[in-house]
Each structure stands twice: as C-alpha cells, then as structure tokens.
Amino acid sequence: MNLLQRLDAGIALADDERMLLDSVQQLAREAIAPRAEHHDRTGEFPAQNLRDINRLGLNAMFVPAEYGGAPLSYLCYLACVREISKACASTGIVWATNYHAMKPLIDWGSEEQKQRLLPRIAEGGLGALAITEPGAGSDATGMRTTFREENGQIVIDGGKSFITNGDVADLYLVFGKWAGIADAKAAISVLVLEKNTPGLSVVRLEDKMGTRASSTATLAFDGCRVPRANLLGEPGDGLKILFASLNKSRPSVAAHALGIARAAFEDAVAYINQRRQSGRRILEFQGVQFMVADLAAEIALVESWLWSLAQRVDAGERDFGIEASVLKLRATDLAMKASTDAVQLLGGYGYCKDYRVERLMRDAKITQIWEGTNQVHRQLIGRSFLER
C-alpha cells in the first residue's frame, strides 16, 4: 500500500462503521461517480444518488436512536462525506447539508421539537441551513430577516441567499433577528421552517461555476408563519447556536474538500503513470515527482488532522473552534492546489471536459469561500494569539 492507502486503513472505525464505509465506497465508485459528469453538465439535481444514499440509511447515522436514527461516530460521518464527495462533489454537498442544518436541532432543540421533526430527516428528508443574506455573509450580525411574535406564532419577513438545498429541503433552519431587541448580536434567533409554509418562495437558483448539481437558492419570506414551538431555545440564543454549529460543520466542509483533493490526486497519478514523454513515464521525471510528493505529504497531514479532530469531538470535547478553522483552511486550500496541479499534470487533456480534473478544479473553488472565507479563518487563527 502507498502512503495514503495506509492512512485510510488506519482510520479508527468500529467494525460496523468499517462495513458501512465499505458499502459507501462501493456505491460511490459504481453508481455515484459514473453519474457525476451528467449532473455537472446538466445541473440536474442528483435525486437518484440521494435515493441510493438513503437506501444505505446514511441520514440516520447522525440522528439519535430515540428519534428514528441509528447513530454512528462523527469520524464515520466525515469518512462518508469524503467518499461521496470524491465521487461527486455536488452530491456530497447535498447530503452533508442535512448534518449542517439539523445538528443544531439535535443539540439545542426541545424534546418535543426533536420527536416531531427529526424522524423526517432520519427517513431521508433534506435539510437546509439559512444564514447568508446579500448584506450578511461572513458577518452574520448584518442579517435583516426578522422574527416577530404574533398570536402564538412567529412571523418571518426577509430573505436569504446562497442557500444549499433551498429549493428541495423539507426542513429549514432559519436565522433572523427578533423584533424589539436592539442589539444586533443579542437579537439573532433561530427557528425551524417547514416545507410548503405559505409565504416561503424560491426567488432564483444560481448558475454556478462548480458543484452545479447542488442547488443554491435565493429564498424570500413574506409573512411566513410558524408555530412558536419551532423556535430553538429563546429569542437571542441564535448566535451561540450558530457558533457551536459552525465548529462541527467546518470539519465536514474539510472532509468534502479532501474528497475533491483525493480524486484529483488519484486521477493525476494514474495518468502520469501511463503517459510517456521522451520515452519515459511522466512520473519518472524528478520535477513531477516533487509535485506529487508535496501533494501527497499535504494530503496525509491534513487528513490526519481531520481524523484526529473527529476523535476529539467523539470524545466529547467542545473547545475546538480554532482547530476547526485550521482544518477548514488547510483542507480547502489543498483542494484548490491539488485540482489545479492535476490539470497541469494532465496538460491539454486536463483543460478538457473529457477528464474530470477540469470539473474538480471548478468544484474545489467554493470550498475556500463558504463556511467562512479562508481570509476570515486566517483572521480567527491569528487573533487567537492576542494576549488577553
């Protein structure tokens, strides 16, 4: 086995988790990967991929058993994200967004909320996380969506942009500001909005450079009414829920990026092991070996950090926000570098859509932008060293 294969074999999964991951790898290799080019070219939502994923019961892995789930470790979840994303980055995003959107409900929801809402996700429903607005990206306090209480209901007005699964979700976790609280941070609150609620509309779907089969929607809320029972916690609890949730979703974004990086690396290595120039395989040239060595070393180090952080989360640690930022930053920069280098190593073919490295390069870019731009993560890491 090579360096990366040994690293994969050493992931500390329980026996049942290893069997599940083997099934996910087979599904990704035999069904999801062969469809990826079609979904990229057409932008068609990968509905069959999601049906196949649900047949394996993957949505249930992060839902507690008492709400219809079959919980497995965070480590196993991240390994599945990487494998699905390696086969099709769009499908990886669609599926992982269920975790990003519903984990706050699992961690912060009331017993009644979890009993009522989580079985839908465990059975294969889709979630969406609605935070970003045109004037509120990295700075969530700039959001303008409002919540106001009226006759035992919460009325939502405003809109969200760049919402993954926004047109297909069954449940939306929506962040907004509670009317009557003047402080921008203290006003942020969060609630669950259910599919087909009157006043909820999809304004547009984005035509994107990459991850084209993962729908990205602009949403409008025009007097949407939801039961007050759908509010997570109390008015003003939104910011602490948001920060806690991002700490667990950022390693998931890193796993997604590492799936892209591994796909690009493996495609490039396979090609340069076969392609010859001047009577020699391309991988026999020292300069190319240096490129491969740098990529392999970075993949090994970042993936080791991913598995290490996952084990810390599974052990119950809570204070890992800076570590999550380091992971997200390095993994997503690596995805961009690995896919760009893969295009370079394939030469003219790498620039053609006949080879998937062209798609991987386009898919990789968004990972440096969402869940906090990498510039924001550098700022978070850097200022963590300020002496208090």
ZITA-V178376 format. One record per helix or strand. SS is the DSSP state (A for helix, B for strand). FROM is the first residue (numbers start at 1). TO is the last residue. If there is no record, write none. Layout:
ss/from/to
SS/FROM/TO
SS/FROM/TO
//
This chain:
ss/from/to
A/3/9
A/15/42
A/47/55
A/58/62
A/65/67
A/74/87
A/89/108
A/111/122
B/127/130
B/133/133
B/136/136
A/140/142
B/146/150
B/153/164
B/171/178
B/188/194
B/200/205
B/216/227
A/228/230
B/231/231
A/238/274
B/276/277
B/280/281
A/282/284
A/286/314
A/321/351
A/357/368
A/374/383
//
